[in-house]
Amino acid sequence: MQSFPMLINGELVQGNRSLNVINPATEEVFQQITCADESQFEQAIGAAKAAFPQWQTVDMQTRRDNLNKLADAIEAQTGVFAELLTQEQGKPLAESTAEVGFSCAFIRYFAQSELPIETYQDDETSKIELHRKPLGVVAGVVPWNFPLMIGCFKLAPAVLAGNTFILKPPATTPLCVLKLADICQQIFPKGVVNIITDNNDLGHILSAHPDVAKVAFTGSTPTGKKIMSAASGTLKRLTLELGGNDAGIVLPDVDPKKIAPAIFATAFMNCGQVCIALKRLYVHEDIYDALVLELSELANNASVGNGLEEGVTFGPIQNKAQFIKVQEYLADAKENGVIAAGGEVLDGPGFFMRPTIVRDVTDGCKVVDEEPFGPILPVIKYKTIDDAVERANNSVFGLGGSVWSNDLDKAYDVAKRLECGTSWINQHLNFGPTVPFGGAKESGIGVEFAQEGLLEYTQVHVINIAKQTF
């Protein structure tokens, strides 16, 4: 077994506790590593705090160079990262390879970003400038579905803006993030980047600590609420990208056969374990049966298995706790709807469930109203656009939504009515470093990606100059 040390104050260190990492395709422990205790969390925070005064004075080009070196080093080990990610997370190797590529793309995007001084007034009486200053110590807390990519798109803007950084991966998928430790040690000055892991039990230290200026968290809404509560004592800055129950609305003018593959792909990517996956599909009654049939055929033809095996398109659910939760949603789907395809938990080792299409189901049951975060798609019939929009918006979540139609003007009008951070037309799950991303309602606070996301890691500092002399 490999060693996966943490990075604290420029040193690769072992944790004071042990942690088993399970391959969800086999249910076997395939790595035994160490994780931090409370004292090591304090050491990481202290190291980041001590490094901040110097790092914030480092010129922007040096920070950019460091980030580009990081991206180059990750890219050079794409195969190693991808195989490790499939083993710990479960996704097929092709998806893991894509995640490594996206990680590098996010780092490189922020490495070319700017934080220019903005001039609001400059005349004979006054000059008013807006500067963007770093916040201090930033903690990035990432989930188990895309641990490497999400870790990288938090690290890059935080460090570029002049902050020092603490990265905490989840206990069930810590390895790819910990693998960054050796790379970061060789690139960044000591204390600028610290990477520590726990057993999902010490994140509250980062949320409440007075020396942590910001927490950037991606994960569930209940955990986000706990972070927000813990952070209130210090009024620290927060970016919270939380749960979603994204609705798709299909208008009656589409060809079900042509549209089904795109809908299926965006509902079941990473076995449905994507915050912005399409999770509820509202289909007009005129094409309901035809679209359910097409989606069911795709589900029945899916290849489910170990993500390292050739031809596999769907891996396991990532961990046992989530596997149990998804089975509860499956039971609800069977009670309140009809299983059109899938609905099977596979025998043998591994947390496997076939992609499942649920028909003749409606709002008011768990599988529609809540977020299964697994390979289940409820398909709901509607009669009028107004009804579909009202039902799509009748949710505490508001991460994303989509409209599918051959009439782009009509689709645009519907998309504007959706109460969510991103409305897609004739697509879903389309994202990237250049496009701002954030949630409405209980799907989050703040923005990730693009210039708007970079600014979330800064403090506004206005310099207001009166030009008169005394």
Buried (B, 14 or more C-beta within 10 A) or exposed (E): EEEBBBBBBBBBBBBEBEBEBBBBBBBEEBBEBBBBBEEBBBBBBBBBBBBBEEBBEBEEEEBBEBBBBBBBBBBEEBEEBBBBBBBBBBBBBBBBBBBBBBBBBBBBBBBEBEBEEEEEEEEEEEBBBBBBBBBBBBBBBBBBBBBBBBBBBBBBBBBBBBBBBBBBBBBBBBBBBBBBBBBBBEBBBBBBBBBBBBBBEBBEBBBBBEBBBBBBBBBBBEBBEBBBEBBEEBEBBBBBBBBBBBBBBBBBBBEBEEBBEBBBBBBBBBBBBBBBBBBBBBBBEEBBBBBBBBBBBBBEEBEBBBBBEEEBBBBBBBBEEBBEBBBEBBEBBBEBBEBBBBBBBEEEBBBBBBBBBBBBBBBEBBBBBBBBBBBBBBBBBBEEBEEBBEBBBEBEBBBBBBBBBBEEEBBEEBBEBBBBBBBBBBBBBBBEBEEBBBBBBBBBBBBBBBBBBBBBBBBEEEEEEEEEEE
